[in-house]
Amino acid sequence: MPSPVVLGAIAALLLFWTVGAYNRLMRLRAEANTAFASLEAELAKQILLVRECLPPAEATQPAALEDGSSFWAGLHGAAAQFAASLAVARTKPLEPERIEALSAAQDVLAMAWERAERDDAHDLAGARLPESVTARRAQLAMQTRAAIDQFDRAVVRYNGAIAQFPAVVLAWLFGFRPGRGVRQVATAAGV
């Protein structure tokens, strides 16, 4: 029969390991949340760009849309949807459903921008989108891709930590759930 000193040492070792493993999981989750905050800042710039380049509200009303500027309304609607999805994802960025909704809204916004640029190509009066807006959008897209990569790497590290044995036991006990990165959503969707 083991002595009380040996049992106490084993219990202390187990306690210290548990506290250390829990702190590691908390740190990795915090890193993923911080990475999402950086991503959110970049995504908010995209919404701001849409709002800056939109014509006044009366120009996007149904009567004004007959002149072929319906893409402004589409761009405005896509930006509003994207802003709402971003606000929801901000509260719990590691919940897969929220990131999936954000990714879908980002795809809708990208399609609205592409439509705006495509419609510009057929306008004989000249482009509706100034070159500076198109260049700024390209720059924001690059910065956003970098922020997405940072967030996705943080999510992969977090998911890896909660899947390792014996930390998986702590993850189960304390309710740590796997997150989903933005690129993982695109891959899962076959993009």
Order of alpha helices (4+ residues) and beta strands (2+ residues): alpha-alpha-alpha-alpha-alpha-alpha-alpha
